[in-house]
Every structure is written in C-alpha cells, then in structure tokens.
Amino acid sequence: MEQPNQNFDREQERQMLEEILEHTRKTKNYMKWQLIITVALVVIPLLAAMFIIPFAFKSLSQVYGTSGILMQ
C-alpha cells in the first residue's frame, strides 16, 4: 500500500526537479544576456569616451589656437 504512493511522490519530485532545472537554465541565460547588454551599452561607450574626448580637445584647441580650451 505504501509503494504506489511512494512512486507517485518520486515521480512528482522528478517532475518538479526538471522544472526547477529548466527555470534555472532560463534564468542563467537571461542573466548572461543582461551582462552582455550592460557591457555593450555602458562599458564600451565609457572606454570609447576615454579615447575620443582627448582627441576632441586636441582638435578644438587647434581650431581655436589655444594650448588648452579650459584655460582662458
């Protein structure tokens, strides 16, 4: 009498564990894409700005004929 009930419980547990595994994989994939998008939209533009801003200041100083834009 205990045996069928026990098998049913194990089948339910197995099914629940499969669902948990599926949700865990989906969450991991979501977090991976969130990291990729964050890097693409935040980190890369910041790194690009580190190279673009000095070049822009140099170009502007040549246009206005000063050694520094901020110093007037």
C-alpha positions in Angstrom: 0.0 0.0 0.0 2.9 2.4 0.7 4.7 1.5 -2.5 2.3 3.2 -5.1 2.1 6.3 -3.1 5.9 6.4 -2.8 6.3 6.0 -6.5 3.9 8.8 -7.2 5.8 11.1 -4.9 9.1 10.3 -6.6 7.5 11.0 -10.0 6.3 14.3 -8.7 9.7 15.1 -7.3 11.4 14.2 -10.5 9.0 16.4 -12.5 9.5 19.3 -10.1 13.3 18.9 -10.3 13.1 19.0 -14.1 11.0 22.2 -13.9 13.5 23.8 -11.5 16.3 22.8 -13.8 14.5 24.4 -16.8 13.8 27.6 -14.9 17.4 27.7 -13.7 18.7 27.4 -17.2 16.4 30.2 -18.4 17.5 32.4 -15.5 21.1 31.8 -16.3 20.6 32.6 -20.0 18.7 35.8 -19.0 21.5 36.9 -16.7 24.1 36.2 -19.4 22.3 38.4 -21.9 21.7 41.1 -19.3 25.5 41.2 -18.7 26.2 41.3 -22.5 23.8 44.2 -23.0 25.1 46.1 -20.0 28.7 45.8 -21.3 27.6 46.9 -24.8 25.6 49.9 -23.6 27.7 51.1 -20.7 31.2 49.9 -20.6 32.1 50.1 -24.2 30.9 53.7 -24.6 32.9 54.7 -21.5 36.0 53.1 -22.9 35.4 54.8 -26.2 35.0 58.2 -24.5 38.4 57.8 -22.9 39.9 57.9 -26.3 37.5 60.3 -28.1 37.5 63.1 -25.5 41.3 63.8 -25.6 41.2 63.7 -29.4 38.3 66.1 -29.4 40.0 68.5 -27.0 43.2 68.4 -29.2 41.2 69.2 -32.3 39.3 72.0 -30.7 42.5 73.6 -29.3 44.0 73.5 -32.8 40.8 75.2 -34.2 40.8 78.0 -31.6 44.6 78.3 -31.5 44.9 77.8 -27.7 47.0 75.4 -25.8 44.0 74.4 -23.7 40.3 75.0 -24.0 39.6 75.3 -20.3 42.4 77.8 -19.7 41.4 81.3 -20.9 
